[in-house]
Amino acid sequence: MSDDGGVRVTIRAPRAGDEAAYSEAVRRSAEHIGQWNPVEPDGLPDLLERQGAGLRTFLIIDQETGGIVGKVNVANIVMGRFCNASLGYDSYLPFAGTGRMTEGVRLVVDRCFAPQTAGGLGLHRLEINVQPENQRSIGLVKRLGFRHEGFTPRMLFLGGAWRDHERFALTAEEWPGAGA
């Protein structure tokens, strides 16, 4: 897989040499991430082992500093007649709130919808589920043109409890979305 670049960020698959930088980014951002997702600073080796047909991970890298802006998991990839996946992501400090995460997720969505013959994943539909209180993340999905599809009560077990989520989706025909 080749590296893809935007104006301020690039995306690429994580690699074993990223462990120290990844761990530091997650530790530095633990309070920020922990509101919404598990904080796993030592989780990169496991994540690398799980990469395959059903899971692809992308790191968003700041072009100026080389710092890790965030991580995007393209999970539950199902091909055949479905060609669907779920996106999940974490943004890391000090880049959160700078627009770099939106730029990086846009690049990941481009990669997801690109044909496999062009190095993409060849997907038709992407879904993002966000806890209703996570207004920054809801803003990101709306900026990218994802449409609200519904509410899923008690969807994921996070932070010791079952958490409700708002469901957003986008198809290849709708991309690039509003404002993209």
Secondary structure, DSSP 8 states (H G I E B T S, - for coil): ---EE-SSEEEE---GGGHHHHHHHHHHTHHHHHTTS---TT-HHHHHHT-BTTEEEEEEEETTT--EEEEEEEEEEE-TTT-EEEEEEEE-TTTTTSSHHHHHHHHHHHHHHS-GGGTS---SEEEEEE-TT-HHHHHHHHHTT-EEEEEEEEEEEETTEEEEEEEEEEEGGG-S-TT-
